[in-house]
């Protein structure tokens, strides 16, 4: 998704079976690492012909950037939570 400011964002949506609850937070915890995500993107890209690769190249780069930002933000939040837990004890 692209915000009004032109920033790419990744939104996580989780679908659960009727009567079950799945925490989005738990899904985010098991996300791919930056390297795994980049490898998955490159693997898909390698399966495309050169014309298609060229057409979607910028979108893939933006998608990887957004994912990397999300992973970095998650790490920062985890670090801040750890600091706060230490301050409370």
N, C-alpha and C positions, 0 to 999 in steps of 0.2 A: 504494500500500500504506500502511496506517496502522500505526504501531508501537504497542507497549503503552502508550507515553506519549501517544498521540494525535497524534504527529507524522507528517506525510505524507512518504513517501519514493518516489523513482522508481528502479526497478531496470531496468537495461539488460540485455537478453538478446539475443544475436546467434546467428543460425542460419547455418551455413555448409554449402556443398555437401560431399558426401563427399570426404575427402582434402584439403580446403582448410582453412586456418586464418585466422580473422578475429579480430584483436585488438579486444576491447571498448574498450580505450583509444583506438584509432583511430576507432571509431564515435563515441565521446563527443566527440572533437575536432571532428567535423563537425556537431555538434548545432546546432539552430536557436538564434539569439540570443533573448534575452528578448522582444524586440519581435516577431520572426517567430513565436514560439510563441504569444504573446498574440493576434496577428492571426489565426493559424490557429484558435485556440479561439473567438474572436469570430466568425469566418466560419462555423464550424460552428453556433455558438449562434444566429446570425441566420437560419439555415435551419430552426430549430425554431419550433413554435407557442409562444405566450406561456405556456401552462400548463406545457409541458415545460421551457421556459426557467426558469420559477420553481422547478420541482421540482429541477433540477440546478444551479441557480445557485451554491449554497454549495460543491458538489463541484467545480465549475469554478474557483471562486476559490481553493479549497484546492489544486487541481492546479497552477494558475498559481503559487501561492506556493511549492509544493514544487519546481517547475521552476526558479523564480528562485533559490531557495536552492541548488540543485544547480549552477547556472551560477556563482553567487557563490563557492561552495566550490571549483569547478574553477579559477576565476581566482585564488583565494587559494593553491591548491596550485601553480599555475604560477608565481606570484610567489615563493613559498617555494623552489621548485626553482631559479629563476633566482638567488636570493640564495645558495643553497648552492653552485651552480656557480661563482659569483663568489668565494666563500670558498675553494674548493678550488684554484683557479688560482694 
